[in-house]
Amino acid sequence: MAQEPVLRQSPKKTTRKRSPQSQPLSLRGRALRLLGRRELSRQELEGKLRRYVGVAADVDTGADVDFDATFGAEKPPAPPTAADLEALLDDLTERGWLSDARYAEALVRKRTGNFARRSIAQELKRAGVDEDVTAAALTQNPESDPDEEFAAALALCQRKFRRVPADQKEKARQIRFLQSRGYSIGLALRVIKQLGAAGNESDE
């Protein structure tokens, strides 16, 4: 006797709940995460956050959001505006979490000994740091004093090449290196002259 076919019921669709990892980050959350990695200037942080202005918040992975699956019956978060971003930057600055002065001091410490004052100042300018803030950061670091620049360039060249330039080609190469780090041609020539004098003394 043939058996009657068994009708299977299709499983009920369930609404997927958001896990903590898939919660969309707010503009503030993104800002705090970025600042937790390293110091940023106000202009840098604004540039990194501006991509999220005027668009709906996405999940932490940066992928497009399936709002039906992610939010269910909830209304998606309203996209942040340029005014929201400006207010956030002001608030972070007032709280001391965002500081151009602190960013400048950190950059000066990191670059001093490897780059000229001029190069460091230009980098800070590109980051939107005020000239007075830049000058204060450079002044606070003794190693970045203009009088110490020659010694710093000399030490840098010695670390990089570990030998006195043997010919004009090698001299030109070392001069180009110093110029790429922001040192003037005059200072670079002084360094090469000093290296040559030191080499002659060691040969005697």
N, C-alpha and C positions, 0 to 999 in steps of 0.2 A: 504494500500500500504506500503510495507516494506521500511524502510529508509536505505539509503546506510551508511555503517560504516564510521565513521569519523577517518581519519588517523591523529594520533598525532605525531608531530615532537619532536624528542628527544632534550632536552636542550643542547645548545652549551657548550662545556667544557671551563671553564675559568681558567686562570692561577692564582693560589692563590698568593697574594702579601704578602710579609713579614710584619708582624706588628713589631712595635718597640720592643715588648717583645720577639719576636722570632729571633731577629738579633743575629747571632753568636758572641760570645765575642772573641776579639783578645787576644793574650797572654798578652799584656800590660793591657788590660781591666781586665783580671782575676787577674793579679798581684795587680793592684790598688784596686780592690775590696777586696782582702785578706788583704792588708795593711790597708785598711780603718776599718777593724774589730779590729785588735790589732797589736802590734809590732811583727815582725817576724825577725829571724836571716836570713842571706843570705842563709845558708844551708837549713833552713826550707822552705823558699819560693821556692828555687830551687826544692826541693823535691815535693812540691805541684804542681808545674807547669810542671815537667818533664813528667807527664802522657800525656800532650798535645803535646809533641814534636814528630814529625814524623807522626802525624795523622791529618786528616782533622778536621777543627774546627767544634764543635758541637753546638747545640743551648743551650740557657741558662739553660734549664731544665736538660741537660746532656743526653737527649735521642738521638737516632740515627737520622740522618738527611735524609729526602727524598729530595735529591738535585733537582729533577725535579719540585717538588711542592714548595720547599723553594726558590730556586734560579732562577727557570725558565730558560731563555736562557743564564743567566749569568754563567760565569765560577766559579766553587767553589774556595774559597780562598786556596792558596797554604799552605800546612802544614808547621808549623814553624820547624826550625832545631835546633840542639843543639847549633850551633853558634848564632842563633837568641836569644836563651834563655840567653846565656852568655852575649851577647851585651846588652840585656834588663836589666839584673842584674847590669851590670857595670853602665848603664845610671841611673838607680834608685838610686844607691849608690852615684854617682856624684851629683845628684840633692838633696840628703839628705832625700829622701823618704824611703830609706832602710838603716838601720844603726845597725850594731852589737853592737855598744857602747850603743845606746839608748835602744835596746832590752835588753841588760845585765842590765842596770840601772833599767828598769821596772821590770825585773824578780827578782832582788835583793830586791827591795821595796816590792814586792808581797810575797816573801818567807821568808824574815827576820822576826824572832819572832815565826815562825812555823817550820823552818828547820835550821839545822846547816850550817855553812859556807861551810863545806866540801860537803854537799849534794847539796847546791846551785851551787858550783863550778863544780860538776860533771854534773849537769843538763845543765849548760852552755857549758861544753865541748861536751856533746852529741849533742847540737844544733850547733856545729861548731864554737863557739866563741873562739877567740884567748886567750891564757892564760894571756897576758898583759892586754887585754880589760877586762877580768874577774876580775883580781886583782884591776884594777882601779875602777870598779863598786863596788866591795866590800869595798874598802877603802873610797869611797865617802859617804857611808851610815854609819853614826856613830853607829847605832844600831847593825851593823854586825861586829864591831870590836871584835877581839878574846877575849879581856878582858871582854866583855859584854856577852859572850856566856853562861857562867854559869848562870847569872841572867836571860837571855832569856829562857834557858832550864828549870829553876826553875819555872818561871812564866807560861810557857807552860804546865808543868806538873800539876800545881795548877789549871789552867783553865780547863784542860782535865778531871781530876779526882775529884777535889773539896774536897778531903779529904786525910789525912795522911794514907799511907799504914799500914793496921792493922796486917798483917802477911807476911811470906816469899812469899807466893803465890802472894799476891797483890804487893809486892816489885818487884818480878820478872816480873810481868805484866807491871808495870810502866817503868822498865828498858828496856824491849823489845820495848815499845812504843817510848822511847827516841832514842834508837838505830835505829828504823825504820825511824826516822826523820834525821838521819845522825850524831847524837851525839855519841862520843866515850863511851866505857864501863866505862872508868875512870871517865868521867864527869857525866855520868848517876848515878854512885855509889855515887858521891859527892852530887848530887841533892837529892837522896833518904835519905842520911845521914842528910842533912840539913832539909828535910821535917820531919824526925823523931825527930830531936832536937827541931824543932818548935812545934811539937805536944806535946812533953814532957813539954815544957814551958807553953803551954796553959792549960795543965792538973793540973798544980800546983796552 
